[in-house]
Amino acid sequence: MATTLEALKETISQRIPGEHPTAKMWRSAVFAACEKVLAAGLLDKGALARLNGPDDGLYWGAMSEVFLADRLLHAGLQPTHQEPGPDFRLEHGGKTIWVEVITPLPTNVPVEWLEHTPGSAVDFPAEPILLRWTAAIKEKAEKLRGNPSQGKAGYLASGIVSEDDIYVIAVNGLLLRGGGFGKGDGFPQFEGISQFPLAVEATCSVGPYAIKINRLTLEQVSAGHSHRPRLARPKGADVPADTFHDPSFAPISAIWAVDLGYGSTLHKSEPMAVVHNPHAKNPLPVRYLPAIDEYTLELTADEMAVKSHQGRDSKQSRIIVQ
């Protein structure tokens, strides 16, 4: 299998074909990002082979690492990479910050959604997409904490990640886009049925907006986002959607939620959010990672509030759920 930069340039030309000005811009910017990230030593030894290979899942997994590394460099941060270990390492305020990247495959997401023509009517598969987010977060949480039932040790047990380190799971929802699977195009699907980021729904138990009506008077009694701590799967046990309510997930500092495709290498505004864990043993500093919004979960004896704050790349702040 070819593993050279020359081969990668040809691969990118095949993956982004055509003479449209946008395609030409993407080809140039994507190759430049790959070249920069590889030269900086931010990818593992097999990344170039995955980028040049025919497997879509492996290709997009490696390309997502390029997109995230490119964003970190563009933000003026200085990531490094070590093997074995999470994808990126950062140092800030005397603390080590690890970023582990995952790009969930669209397993069980209807093909009608993935391949529909933008502008045409199609049902939004809210729960299948959200289940891919919860599965991705679970997989990378186990990468850190291990899975004793399967006899697998994680980064903490192996000493690769210290008990005092910050650990961030970066989820790129690129392959869950409607009309964009395997193409790098389509439109971003960053929000769930609640109209807030899927990462918020997956970790803070935020469900659809609900209105309660008195059956006798037909008057509205209350309205607000519903509390949805679990998701039903087509088969098997329900899946938790309240990860950040669970103190056992304290080693997970935050979720860096993104939807980055080829166009992200042009460094324009892209859907990005950071969801902070209120129980984090080692909290991630606010406004450190590139993001439009940041979300915190604030708990009292009788109330839960998910709040949206100004991100590093944003100018607004608002309360979204109470």
VOVO-98629 format. One record per residue (C-alpha): residue in three letters; y, x, z. Coordinates in steps of 0.02 Angstrom, whole numbers, plus 50000, padded with zeros to 5 digits. Example, Ala and Ser with C-alpha at 12.3 -4.5 7.8 and 13.67 -1.06 7.14 Angstrom:
! VOVO-98629
ALA497755061550390
SER499475068450357
This chain:
! VOVO-98629
MET500005000050000
ALA501705006749953
THR502765011450103
THR504295019850024
LEU506095014150023
GLU506015013749833
ALA504585001349845
LEU505564991249973
LYS507024989849853
GLU505844982749722
THR505054971049850
ILE506754964149899
SER507174961549714
GLN505574951449695
ARG505874941649855
ILE507684937849806
PRO507594935349617
GLY508924929549495
GLU510644934449434
HIS511654922149536
PRO513084931149627
THR512384925849796
ALA510664933049754
LYS511474949349701
MET512494950249863
TRP510954946649967
ARG509904959849881
SER511214973149909
ALA511594968250089
VAL509774966050141
PHE509244982850071
ALA510734991350154
ALA510264983350321
CYS508444988750303
GLU508975006450259
LYS510165007450406
VAL508935000350533
LEU507505011350473
ALA508605026850476
ALA509105022750655
GLY507255022350704
LEU507345004350766
LEU505714998350687
ASP503925003250727
LYS502855014050615
GLY502034999550523
ALA503634989750487
LEU503934996850314
ALA502164992550261
ARG502404974650324
LEU504044973250231
ASN503204979050071
GLY501624968750097
PRO501144951850025
ASP500884942650191
ASP502354930850219
GLY502134930050407
LEU502104948950428
TYR503534951050305
TRP504674938750394
GLY504204945450565
ALA504754962950513
MET506284956450420
SER506824946650575
GLU506814962950672
VAL507944970250538
PHE509124955350552
LEU509214956550743
ALA509424975450743
ASP510794973850612
ARG511694961050720
LEU511604972150873
LEU512294987050776
HIS513654976450697
ALA514174970450871
GLY514454988650921
LEU512934989451034
GLN511755004251029
PRO509934998551027
THR508495010751029
HIS506645008251001
GLN505115015451087
GLU503255013251061
PRO502375005351146
GLY503644993051210
PRO504764978251165
ASP505694979051000
PHE507394984951062
ARG508074993651215
LEU509894993151270
GLU510815000751418
HIS512244991551502
GLY513034993651673
GLY511635004851733
LYS510294992051685
THR509004992551547
ILE508964977351434
TRP507404974151328
VAL507404962451178
GLU505734956151112
VAL505824947350942
ILE504704933450876
THR504794922850718
PRO503674907550742
LEU502634902150593
PRO502794883750543
THR501054878950604
ASN500844859950606
VAL502604857350538
PRO502464844650395
VAL502524852250222
GLU503644837650171
TRP504974845150284
LEU504694863350238
GLU504724860550051
HIS505904845950028
THR507404847349914
PRO509004849250015
GLY510004833050002
SER508464822049991
ALA507914810450132
VAL506514816850244
ASP505974813750424
PHE506494827150547
PRO504904833350634
ALA505764836150801
GLU504234838450912
PRO503184849350794
ILE504664861250777
LEU505014861250964
LEU503174865050998
ARG503344880750891
TRP504794886251000
THR503844883251162
ALA502324892551092
ALA503404907251039
ILE504234908451210
LYS502544907351298
GLU501814921051188
LYS503214933251225
ALA503264928651409
GLU501434933551419
LYS501854949651328
LEU502894954051481
ARG501924945751623
GLY500174947551551
ASN498794934451547
PRO497564937251690
SER496394923451629
GLN496144933351468
GLY496134950251555
LYS497744955651469
ALA499034966451556
GLY500864964751508
TYR502324976651497
LEU502654974951684
ALA500884979651738
SER500854994351617
GLY502515000851682
ILE503345000151511
VAL504594987551579
SER505214990251757
GLU505354976551888
ASP507234979651884
ASP507434978051695
ILE508194963451600
TYR506994955451475
VAL507624944251334
ILE506544934551211
ALA507384933151040
VAL506714918550937
ASN507184917550752
GLY506874899750689
LEU507054904750507
LEU505334898950450
LEU505574881650527
ARG507004877450410
GLY506884862350298
GLY506694867750118
GLY506744886150162
PHE505004892250210
GLY504604908950130
LYS506224909250033
GLY507534914750157
ASP508614900050104
GLY508614881650154
PHE509774875450291
PRO509654881350472
GLN508794869550593
PHE509494876250755
GLU509674859950853
GLY508324848050910
ILE508324829250932
SER509544831051078
GLN510814838750958
PHE510794854651062
PRO509864870751026
LEU507964869951022
ALA507944884251148
VAL508844872951273
GLU507584859051245
ALA506124871251262
THR506684878751428
CYS507834866451517
SER506864850051493
VAL508294841851396
GLY507704827051293
PRO508464814251174
TYR510044804751217
ALA509524788351300
ILE510444772251341
LYS509804761151481
ILE510134742451458
ASN509944728251583
ARG508674716251507
LEU509494700951581
THR511334704451546
LEU511064716251398
GLU512414727151474
GLN512324745951469
VAL511814752651639
SER511864771151601
ALA511824783751460
GLY511454802251444
HIS510174814951392
SER508434811151456
HIS507424822751566
ARG505904828651466
PRO504894841651562
ARG503324840451453
LEU502874838651270
ALA501334830051202
ARG500264840151081
PRO499174832550944
LYS497684839951037
GLY497484847251210
ALA498534846951366
ASP500394843451370
VAL501554858351350
PRO502914862351479
ALA504714861451417
ASP505464866251585
THR505144885051584
PHE506804889151666
HIS506464876851808
ASP504934887151853
PRO505284901751972
SER503704910651910
PHE504654914351749
ALA505944924451846
PRO505524940451747
ILE506194931751590
SER508084934051593
ALA508604923751442
ILE508164917151270
TRP509204923651124
ALA509014909550998
VAL509494913150818
ASP509234906550642
LEU509524921950535
GLY509054923550352
TYR509574934950211
GLY511384929050222
SER511524935850399
THR511664953550329
LEU513374948550260
HIS513924947350443
LYS514664930050432
SER514544917250573
GLU512724911950600
PRO511864899850722
MET511564910150880
ALA511474905451063
VAL510944913351227
VAL510064902351355
HIS510104910151529
ASN508724908151658
PRO509474902151824
HIS507984909651917
ALA508064926551829
LYS507684941151943
ASN508784951851833
PRO510104940851747
LEU510774945251576
PRO512664948151578
VAL513634933751501
ARG514384936951328
TYR513394952851304
LEU512314948151155
PRO513064941350993
ALA513094922251004
ILE514174907150970
ASP513714898151132
GLU512894902651296
TYR511974890051405
THR511694890251592
LEU510664878451699
GLU511494874251864
LEU510464865651997
THR510974856852157
ALA510004845952279
ASP510264830252177
GLU510914835752007
MET510504846451857
ALA511844852051736
VAL511594861751576
LYS513254869451529
SER513834877251367
HIS515024891851381
GLN516024902451263
GLY514924915451181
ARG515394932651122
ASP515764925450948
SER516464908551002
LYS518084900951065
GLN517554884751151
SER516754879851316
ARG516054862951366
ILE514814853951480
ILE513424846551374
VAL512204838351498
GLN512414831751674
